[in-house]
């Protein structure tokens, strides 16, 4: 390593070396000298480091929603093995946890319910920062278990501002939280659902549907038990909703169960058309769908990343399945929560890539 306050090596070489180091090392190296501290805190360095990290294999973050009170609910798993359950977070930040969204640039959106109040926060596991979001004035968030409301977490790609959107399909109010403004903005909109029979279909834990500046939700409409599906997107740049037509009902979604996810950089529907038989439909452009694959699966699908789905096999751990190559890979580790029945409320499995992105509030003055 460089000595004498980093002056033995050219600055460009030091920068190139630091860009390739993990976040844990960089947090230590900030203390070596003032120049390194300034460099590692620089927004352009943080963004460049994030771009480098995107080329690295992702980790898995397992969140055990049923963990005992004295057992940390979070475990990180990588190709190098399983890390010990982490105590490096404030347990109060996860009290009453009902939902995680992410990760996006190494950040997660946290949703908790305490005394019937819905509380929100952003979390960077690598830097251990937790940022509690202020309450939205005049808006009371409905419970996670309500089918009328849903959150989205994403990035305004033009301003690099991280935002959270809350939408309730039964009223005309939408609120958007901006990290740069550190506030919620309430605005009226046309009722984009425009159907009292519409409800939001939750994605399974571990699946996020943010892509290229927009967040996506699947809406299921039930008219006399005749189920049809549409899709709602929210653009974090212009803060506008758009309704997208789903595949033709008679040739695509043949049952009332379906999941929306991101695979290989595209919006995808995973639809169980018969017992243990799934279709994978990909949106090639808004409202235009093509069947990508068909496969059999009798296990509980928990997450997805790139071209792969993660299945839970109970006490046998986890299985990765590539929908394009149709290859299966057993992930060789075990976790206490995997030995329990992999129910909907059991545990979430999230793909995660660490980053230096800060979510601290800016100091006044």
C-alpha positions in Angstrom: 0.0 0.0 0.0 1.0 3.6 -0.4 2.8 5.3 2.5 3.6 8.9 3.5 0.0 10.0 3.2 -0.4 8.2 -0.2 2.3 10.3 -2.0 4.5 7.3 -2.9 2.1 6.3 -5.8 0.6 8.5 -8.5 -2.9 9.7 -7.6 -4.4 8.0 -10.7 -3.0 4.6 -9.7 -4.2 5.0 -6.1 -7.7 5.8 -7.4 -7.7 2.8 -9.7 -6.7 0.5 -6.8 -9.3 1.9 -4.4 -12.0 1.6 -7.0 -11.6 -2.2 -7.0 -11.7 -2.6 -3.2 -14.8 -3.7 -1.3 -16.8 -1.2 0.7 -15.6 -2.6 4.1 -12.0 -1.9 3.2 -12.7 1.6 1.9 -14.5 2.5 5.1 -11.3 1.6 7.0 -9.0 3.4 4.5 -10.9 6.7 4.9 -9.0 7.0 8.2 -5.5 6.7 6.7 -5.2 10.2 5.4 -7.2 13.3 4.6 -6.7 12.9 0.8 -8.1 9.3 0.8 -11.0 10.4 3.0 -11.8 13.2 0.5 -11.5 10.9 -2.5 -13.7 8.1 -1.0 -16.4 10.6 0.0 -16.4 12.2 -3.5 -19.7 11.6 -5.4 -17.9 10.8 -8.7 -15.8 8.2 -6.9 -18.8 6.7 -5.3 -20.6 6.4 -8.7 -17.5 5.0 -10.4 -17.0 2.5 -7.6 -20.7 1.5 -8.0 -20.2 0.8 -11.7 -17.2 -1.4 -10.9 -19.1 -3.4 -8.3 -21.9 -4.1 -10.8 -19.5 -6.4 -12.6 -18.9 -8.5 -9.5 -21.1 -11.5 -8.6 -24.0 -10.5 -6.4 -24.5 -11.6 -2.9 -27.7 -13.0 -1.5 -29.3 -11.3 1.5 -31.7 -13.5 3.5 -34.2 -11.8 5.7 -35.8 -14.1 8.2 -39.3 -12.6 9.0 -39.8 -15.2 11.6 -36.5 -14.9 13.4 -36.6 -15.1 17.3 -36.2 -11.8 19.1 -32.6 -12.6 20.2 -31.5 -13.9 16.7 -30.4 -11.4 14.0 -32.7 -11.7 11.0 -30.2 -10.8 8.3 -27.6 -13.1 6.7 -25.4 -12.3 3.7 -24.3 -15.1 1.4 -21.8 -14.9 -1.5 -20.0 -17.3 -3.8 -17.3 -17.4 -1.0 -19.7 -18.9 1.5 -22.1 -17.8 4.2 -21.3 -14.9 6.5 -22.4 -15.0 10.1 -25.8 -13.4 10.8 -25.1 -9.7 11.2 -25.5 -7.8 14.4 -24.1 -4.7 12.7 -27.5 -2.9 12.3 -29.7 -1.1 14.8 -32.3 -3.7 15.8 -34.9 -1.0 16.3 -34.6 -0.2 12.6 -36.1 -3.7 11.9 -38.7 -3.9 14.6 -42.1 -4.7 13.1 -40.5 -5.3 9.7 -43.1 -6.2 7.0 -41.4 -5.6 3.7 -38.1 -4.8 2.0 -37.8 -3.4 -1.5 -34.5 -3.5 -3.4 -31.8 -3.6 -3.7 -31.1 -0.6 -6.0 -27.4 0.5 -6.1 -26.9 -1.3 -2.8 -29.9 0.4 -1.1 -33.0 -1.1 0.4 -36.4 0.4 1.2 -37.7 -0.7 4.6 -41.3 -0.8 5.7 -42.3 -1.5 9.3 -45.6 -1.5 11.2 -45.6 -0.4 14.9 -48.9 0.4 16.8 -50.8 0.4 13.4 -48.4 3.1 12.0 -46.5 2.4 8.8 -42.9 3.6 9.2 -40.4 3.9 6.3 -36.6 4.0 6.0 -33.7 3.6 3.6 -30.9 1.2 4.4 -27.4 0.7 3.1 -26.1 -2.6 4.5 -22.5 -2.0 3.4 -22.1 1.3 5.2 -24.7 0.4 7.9 -26.6 3.7 7.4 -30.3 3.8 8.1 -32.3 6.9 7.1 -35.7 7.2 8.6 -38.1 8.9 6.2 -40.2 11.7 7.5 -43.9 11.2 7.8 -46.0 12.4 4.8 -48.2 15.3 6.1 -51.9 14.6 5.8 -51.3 11.0 4.5 -51.7 7.9 6.6 -50.2 4.8 4.9 -52.3 1.8 4.8 -51.1 -1.6 6.2 -48.8 -3.8 4.1 -51.6 -6.3 4.0 -54.0 -4.0 2.2 -54.4 -4.7 -1.5 -55.3 -1.1 -2.2 -51.8 0.4 -1.7 -48.3 -0.2 -2.8 -44.8 1.4 -2.5 -42.1 1.7 -5.1 -38.4 2.6 -4.7 -36.3 3.9 -7.6 -33.9 6.4 -9.0 -34.5 9.5 -11.1 -31.7 8.7 -13.6 -31.3 12.4 -14.7 -30.8 13.9 -11.3 -29.5 10.7 -9.5 -32.1 11.4 -6.8 -33.4 8.3 -5.0 -37.2 8.4 -4.5 -40.0 6.5 -2.9 -43.6 6.5 -4.3 -46.7 5.5 -2.4 -49.9 4.9 -4.4 -53.4 4.0 -3.2 -55.6 2.9 -6.0 -58.8 3.8 -4.0 -58.1 7.5 -3.8 -56.6 10.3 -5.9 -53.5 11.0 -3.7 -50.0 9.9 -4.5 -47.0 10.9 -2.4 -43.3 10.9 -3.6 -40.4 11.1 -1.2 -37.2 12.7 -2.6 -33.8 12.1 -0.9 -32.4 15.3 -2.2 -35.4 17.4 -0.8 -35.8 15.2 2.3 -39.5 15.6 2.0 -42.7 14.0 0.6 -44.7 15.7 -2.2 -48.4 15.1 -2.4 -50.1 15.4 -5.7 -53.4 14.6 -7.4 -53.7 12.3 -10.3 -56.3 10.7 -12.5 -57.5 7.4 -11.1 -55.2 5.2 -13.3 -56.8 2.0 -12.1 -60.3 3.3 -12.8 -61.8 0.0 -11.7 -63.2 -0.8 -8.2 -62.4 -4.5 -8.9 -58.7 -3.9 -9.4 -56.1 -4.9 -6.8 -52.3 -4.9 -6.7 -50.6 -8.3 -7.0 -47.7 -8.4 -4.6 -44.4 -9.8 -6.0 -42.8 -12.5 -3.9 -40.2 -11.5 -1.3 -36.9 -10.8 -2.9 -38.3 -9.6 -6.3 -38.2 -5.9 -7.1 -39.7 -4.5 -10.3 -37.6 -1.3 -10.8 -36.1 -0.9 -14.3 -34.5 2.0 -16.1 -36.0 4.8 -14.0 -39.5 3.3 -13.6 -41.2 1.0 -11.1 -43.8 -1.6 -12.2 -46.8 -3.2 -10.5 -49.2 -5.8 -11.7 -52.9 -5.1 -11.3 -55.5 -8.0 -11.2 -59.1 -7.2 -12.1 -61.7 -9.6 -11.0 -65.1 -9.4 -12.6 -67.3 -12.4 -11.7 -64.1 -14.5 -11.1 -62.9 -13.6 -14.6 -59.3 -12.5 -13.9 -57.5 -10.0 -16.3 -54.2 -8.3 -15.7 -52.8 -4.9 -16.5 -49.6 -3.2 -15.4 -48.9 0.1 -13.9 -45.6 2.0 -14.2 -44.3 5.1 -12.4 -41.5 7.1 -13.9 -39.4 8.6 -11.1 -38.1 11.4 -13.5 -41.3 13.0 -14.6 -43.4 11.4 -11.8 -46.1 10.2 -14.2 -48.1 6.9 -14.1 -48.7 4.8 -17.2 -51.1 1.8 -17.7 -49.7 -1.0 -19.8 -51.8 -3.8 -21.3 -50.9 -7.3 -20.4 -50.8 -10.3 -22.7 -54.0 -11.4 -24.3 -55.9 -13.3 -21.6 -56.8 -16.3 -23.8 -53.2 -17.1 -24.7 -51.1 -15.9 -21.8 -52.2 -15.7 -18.1 -54.5 -18.7 -17.7 -54.9 -18.7 -14.0 -55.4 -16.1 -11.2 -51.8 -16.5 -9.9 -49.0 -14.6 -11.6 -45.8 -12.8 -10.5 -44.1 -9.8 -12.0 -40.3 -9.6 -12.0 -37.2 -8.4 -13.7 -35.2 -11.0 -15.7 -32.2 -10.3 -18.0 -33.1 -6.5 -18.0 -36.7 -7.0 -19.0 -40.2 -7.0 -17.4 -41.3 -10.6 -17.1 -44.5 -12.4 -16.0 -44.1 -15.7 -14.2 -47.5 -17.4 -14.5 -48.5 -20.8 -13.1 -50.8 -22.1 -15.8 -51.3 -25.6 -14.3 -50.1 -27.3 -11.2 -46.3 -26.9 -11.1 -46.2 -25.7 -14.8 -45.1 -22.1 -15.4 -44.9 -19.8 -18.4 -42.4 -17.0 -18.6 -43.7 -14.0 -20.6 -41.4 -11.1 -21.5 -42.5 -7.6 -22.4 -40.5 -6.7 -25.6 -42.1 -3.3 -25.6 -44.9 -1.7 -23.6 -48.0 -3.8 -24.1 -46.3 -6.3 -26.5 -45.5 -9.7 -24.9 -43.7 -12.9 -26.0 -43.5 -16.3 -24.3 -39.9 -16.8 -23.3 -40.0 -20.3 -21.7 -42.0 -23.0 -20.1 -40.8 -25.0 -17.1 -41.9 -27.3 -14.3 -41.4 -26.4 -10.7 -42.9 -28.0 -7.6 -40.9 -25.8 -5.1 -41.5 -22.3 -3.8 -39.9 -19.6 -6.0 -38.4 -16.9 -3.8 -36.3 -14.5 -5.9 -34.8 -13.8 -9.3 -31.7 -12.1 -10.8 -30.5 -11.8 -14.4 -31.8 -15.0 -16.0 -32.1 -17.1 -12.8 -34.8 -17.9 -10.4 -34.1 -19.0 -6.8 -36.2 -21.9 -5.4 -36.5 -22.8 -1.8 -36.3 -26.5 -1.1 -36.9 -26.4 2.6 -34.2 -28.2 4.6 -32.2 -28.9 1.5 -31.4 -25.2 1.0 -31.8 -23.2 -2.2 -31.7 -24.0 -5.9 -30.9 -21.6 -8.8 -32.5 -22.2 -12.1 -31.6 -20.4 -15.3 -34.7 -20.0 -17.5 -32.7 -19.6 -20.7 -30.1 -22.4 -20.4 -32.5 -24.5 -18.3 -29.6 -25.4 -16.0 -30.0 -26.0 -12.3 -27.4 -25.2 -9.6 -27.6 -26.2 -5.9 -26.4 -23.4 -3.6 -24.3 -25.2 -1.1 -25.2 -23.6 2.2 -27.9 -23.9 4.9 -29.7 -21.4 7.0 -31.9 -21.9 10.0 -35.0 -20.4 8.3 -34.7 -22.7 5.3 -35.5 -25.7 7.5 -38.9 -24.3 8.2 -41.8 -24.5 5.8 -41.1 -21.9 3.0 -44.4 -20.1 3.4 -45.2 -16.7 2.0 -44.4 -15.0 5.3 -41.3 -17.1 6.1 -38.3 -15.4 4.6 -37.2 -13.2 1.8 -34.2 -13.8 -0.5 -32.7 -10.7 -2.1 -29.9 -10.1 -4.6 -27.6 -7.5 -3.4 -24.4 -5.6 -4.6 -22.7 -3.4 -2.0 -22.1 0.2 -2.6 -20.8 3.4 -1.0 -23.9 5.3 -1.9 -24.8 7.5 1.1 -28.3 8.1 2.5 -27.3 10.5 5.2 -29.2 13.8 5.4 -27.2 16.8 4.3 -26.1 19.1 7.1 -27.6 22.5 7.2 -25.3 25.3 6.3 
